[in-house]
Amino acid sequence: MTPSSIPTLPTTTLLSNKHVIVTGSSRGIGRACALQCAANGADVTLHYRGDELSTQEVEQMRTEIQGMGRKCAVVSGDIALPETAKAIVEAALSISSRIDVLISNAGICPFHTFLDMPIEVYKVTQGVNMDGTFYVTQAVANQMATQSPPGGSIVAISSISALVGGGIQTHYTPTKAGIKSLMESCAIALGPHSIRCNSILPGTIATAINTEDLADPIKYKAMADRTCAGRLGVPDDIAGAAVFFANMPIKTDTIFLSSSQPSFTSIPSRYTMSSNIKGVQVLSKVSSAQAEILTPEALQFIATLHRTFDGTRKELLLNRLTLQAELDKGAQLTFPPETQHVRDDPNWRGAPIGPGLEDRRVEITGPTDRKMVINALNSGAKTFMADFEDSSSPTWENMLNGQINMRDACTGSMTFDSNGKSYKLSDKPAVLLVRPRGWHLYEPRILVDGVPISGSLFDFALYFLHNAKVLVERGLGPYFYLPKMEHYLEARLWNDVFNFSENYIKLTPGTIRATVLIETLPAAFQMEEIIYELRDHSSGLNCGRWDYIFSYIKKTRAHKKHVLPDRSEVTMTVPFMDAYVRLLIKTCHKRKVAAMGGMSAQIPIKDDPAANQKAMDKVKADKLREVTAGHDGTWVAHPALVKIALDIFNEHMPGPNQYHVRREEVVVKPEDLVSSNVPGKITIGGITGNVSAALSYCANWISGNGCVPINYLMEDAATAEIARTQLWQWAHHGAKLDTGDAITPALLSKVLTSESQKLVSSSPGISVENVEIARVYLEGEINAKYPSDFLTSDLMARLDPGMARPASL
């Protein structure tokens, strides 16, 4: 197959490098406009009302937009006030030096009869719809007229009601007619400043604003029947038109264009090339080798998974935001009462052990770089987890080349030549497991129906489709590690994906096996439920301990009593970590699945034998703690640690596992899992260490490397996440150093500047620009009201796909 077999999009899209403001963006047409603009390459500023529901909706959108690799600012406020318009412009300029597009969408329609309409209903509708459009148009136009070069596009969402009226819309239709007229006049006034003005007059669009009006099925049918398409419009139809107007080149002889169509007409939402699979678009170049992975069959499978499961995925991500808001207000996590029957039923079990997973006493992990994969598979470990998530920087090259490497590993044909040295797989390599990206991450270089797809589904689909049957023929199976889940319903979604996929390629049901990383605080309260939801595919749980600490900080962020000491003080023996480990082992063995231990990230210190011995002694102590606690296996990050871990487990675990160690004496209460009893101090060394780790990791990540050696530890995103959120936590809650000095944003900023300079001088492979990007990002996080959910979502916009650099061992 040649690269031309998969038509690809140019690396720039319709709104590439443009900055778009959308008002009224939390739902309906505004939401669709914002997401389509981001999908077309734009950075986006989201305005929303500011109530609790719209806040949750916008936070979810911000996650989606950042997952596409775009920058996103948010600002709330009453659009009817002129000061809100100014705040919108200020927010936009905080992430960009210019504003290219305004989509003025904010509007309300409180239906009311005319004769008894309260004057307040009229005033509020006039204020939001007409005054708000005027204020934001004026504020944005002033910026567009004075920026260099001047110009931009203003698109206002009016309504077909502006032309045809409505008996219970006497207060609404004049405002929409006014918006149409405002754009006509502004087109004339602003044309000399290279600002184009358009209005869009939608027909009946199915949104929350008219849910009540369309509740009558007879009226609904009548409204649908009068359109050319025989259906009501949907927000994406209007968003397509908005993107079209936003992208039109500005011409001085065409200063006004109004889209008004009494009967429904759908304007295509994308004006780009597509693949030969309907609705699928590839936004990056594909080499001939990569085309063997990104086949038409693979794209069709990806599209099918997206269309089947993405709606549920987004609902579950929104549930995460709802939970966080409740926790911030003081709600307490507990074991779900609705699943008490699952926990009480002693009869159900996880799936039988998958072929090749009978003995998992030492697992090695790492990114999907070709040399690292060969070294890991040949390391002597029982299994190897190839990681598309936290130890990989998701450049396009890394993601696709990683899938090539997985295919070659599964067939046993993998070789690699470098500097005159040849590498190939041994006769008995480790059993392969793959970790796809978490549910929250996107793959922005593939669009299905104009929307970026889930990174999870992308990674899973390509690996499963190309390798599942090959693995079964070799007496193994498609085995996965599942990261970052926060609820048993997220496990149910994975199980649904597995069942669907096995049927899709006619694989025996229950062939897939999945080990879930318990690395979020909410998941610790739902371990049995997670195994239960995956019980036909479950192969155990893993203590993802570094991400678990990160999640602890994030979920308890609003409460000062949960401020943690130096990162080095938060060990596996502190109460909340010890409780989580004991509960995991008890839960897994109760259900006859593997209870996997955590990561030892040490790297051999070749030039200092004493320091190296000390580091290796720490590894031995950690593995001894795990095996004597009842774990069935453990993780290491470097091949040199494999024998150390094997020796410990071989001595203390003579059988293939420890399922017989039931730990029935363990009783863990909800308060144990969130205990704030963590002894230790915060030191200036702890601050410097966090700043250095976060800076180094972020700068490397945006340079294309997600597996970074820092202070003789092989670090992935989890370490940077702990460092980032601890810095915020300390500054936000006014924590004190062991000297008694207060930790302030100013102090952290000073350390950031100093450590940035050190990183530039000590890491010639990392550009000054990327170090500065990392510094500015962390500065913003330290000063934020709350830290953002994931740095990997935040920095996707900065990822340079042309700078992928493999890690090395």
Salt bridges, closest charged atoms under 4 A:
ASP51 OD1 - ARG49 NE 2.79
GLU52 OE1 - LYS329 NZ 2.93
GLU57 OE1 - ARG27 NH2 2.86
GLU59 OE2 - ARG62 NH2 2.83
GLU64 OE2 - ARG31 NH2 2.80
GLU64 OE1 - LYS314 NZ 3.69
ASP100 OD1 - ARG98 NE 2.75
ASP116 OD1 - HIS112 ND1 3.62
GLU184 OE2 - LYS180 NZ 2.89
ASP213 OD1 - LYS219 NZ 2.58
ASP225 OD2 - LYS221 NZ 2.69
ASP237 OD2 - ARG231 NH1 3.25
GLU292 OE1 - ARG407 NH1 2.89
ASP310 OD2 - HIS306 ND1 3.87
ASP310 OD1 - ARG313 NE 2.69
ASP310 OD2 - LYS314 NZ 3.32
ASP328 OD2 - ARG557 NH2 2.68
ASP359 OD1 - ARG361 NE 2.96
GLU363 OE2 - ARG360 NE 2.74
ASP387 OD2 - ARG435 NH2 2.67
GLU389 OE1 - ARG435 NE 3.74
GLU389 OE1 - LYS484 NZ 3.13
ASP390 OD2 - LYS484 NZ 2.84
ASP408 OD2 - ARG370 NH2 2.91
ASP408 OD1 - ARG407 NE 3.00
GLU443 OE1 - ARG437 NH2 3.04
GLU443 OE2 - ARG445 NE 2.58
ASP449 OD1 - ARG307 NH2 2.92
ASP459 OD2 - ARG437 NE 2.82
GLU486 OE1 - LYS555 NZ 3.05
GLU490 OE1 - ARG320 NH2 2.73
GLU502 OE2 - HIS537 NE2 3.13
GLU519 OE2 - LYS484 NZ 3.67
GLU528 OE1 - LYS590 NZ 3.28
GLU528 OE1 - ARG591 NH2 2.60
GLU529 OE2 - ARG343 NH1 2.54
GLU533 OE2 - ARG492 NH2 2.83
ASP547 OD2 - LYS484 NZ 3.18
ASP578 OD2 - ARG582 NE 2.90
ASP622 OD2 - ARG545 NH2 2.80
ASP622 OD2 - LYS623 NZ 3.25
ASP622 OD1 - ARG625 NH2 2.82
GLU626 OE2 - ARG545 NH1 3.43
GLU626 OE1 - LYS623 NZ 3.51
GLU626 OE2 - ARG625 NH2 3.78
ASP632 OD2 - HIS589 NE2 2.71
ASP647 OD2 - LYS643 NZ 2.87
GLU651 OE2 - HIS652 NE2 3.84
GLU664 OE2 - ARG662 NH2 3.63
GLU665 OE2 - ARG663 NE 2.64
GLU721 OE1 - ARG724 NH2 2.63
GLU755 OE2 - LYS758 NZ 3.13
GLU772 OE2 - ARG775 NH2 2.73
GLU779 OE1 - ARG775 NH1 3.05
GLU781 OE1 - ARG724 NH1 2.45
